[in-house]
Amino acid sequence: MATYKIGYFVGSLASGSINRTLSKALIGLAPPELEFTEIPIGDLPLYSSDFDSDYPPAGQALKQAIAAADGILFVSPEYNRSIPGALKNAIDWASRPWGTNSFARKPTGIIGASPGGIGTAVMQSSMRSVLSFLDAPQLNSPEAYISFNAADYGDDGEVKNEGTREFLKHYMDEYGAFVARVLAVNAPGHIGDEHPSTSK
């Protein structure tokens, strides 16, 4: 069985982030062929095109971490009906300089938790527009808008609510299968490769 390296982003910088709790739960319920590494975003300066000619170490490290991953998982809250600023800033860094978009052809998943009933649905809609522009294939189903109840989760990522656990496991099983499908399609010899002469 193939093993896939998954880089994941937690969109909140808060030490007690419920989305960090959710990320632990997702990792614990993921299929064994997925290996996870968090990609940190807290130390990035605000992006400016002034950096494009000489990327700072934090920007280079971000792009290298994404390049090392087979797939990307975003676990994020919703701020003011959109993407949290720190996460959007990281996405902007990783997509530049122009022509070096790190997200291109990386299979992605988007999930998020909120104390309210909306469960980050509007943030995820915004993210889908951004990732579409960045040519990052997205897991479109199942959608996962998590209304967070702290009593359902343990500190170690344990999910105590059976229905929630089953849903999150299903999501991660589907994400793992999606990563495998996208990477198979992206294999050398398919339309869109750098060398069209090798296409089948």
Disulfide bonds with the S-S distance in Angstrom:
none
